[in-house]
């Protein structure tokens, strides 16, 4: 689906979600973006290659706040937000520095991610998030490297070492950020009890999500 006005931000529950890119280093089997034609509950999330600047994101978020306040600002769209790490951090910094008012500088900021940022950027990016991101939800999905590859379908550069790098990201985030959840989806053929224990061993709180099309996009 394409339209003249793709959504930079959209609402879900009590949050405002920022759709900052359509790029992904994975093609997850459970992704709903193609199945739903890039639409998410009435919002067209197809940016058509035109990624919003941090100023665009904040302007859109401000307008939403003025229409009705939200409780949480979430980086999560049809794409992996950390593919635009600098823009993501810039948006969070604008909020934290009071430059997105009337959005409160202390509002909870969450990142939903596939956890490949350290692999993509070739460095540990978690320290850059400290003080900016309150919560990270990592779509980890399994404890098994082969199953991870089958479920997440990473692009070639991240096929071999991707799972280890995601584990490293979760561990680092658990050390430095206030909240880290590792998520898995029901009915994906994963032993969820084993998954919960694995997530906890990395320092993350396990969260099990409903299958396709329910809840948030990524
Ligand atoms: S689920 Fe998220 S990370 Fe996976 S392909 Fe879809 S948008 Fe990308």
Boltz pocket constraint, residues with backbone or C-beta under 6 A from the ligand:
constraints:
  - pocket:
      binder: B
      contacts: [[A, 23], [A, 24], [A, 26], [A, 27], [A, 28], [A, 30], [A, 31], [A, 32], [A, 33], [A, 77], [A, 78], [A, 79], [A, 80], [A, 114], [A, 152], [A, 217], [A, 218]]
      max_distance: 6.0
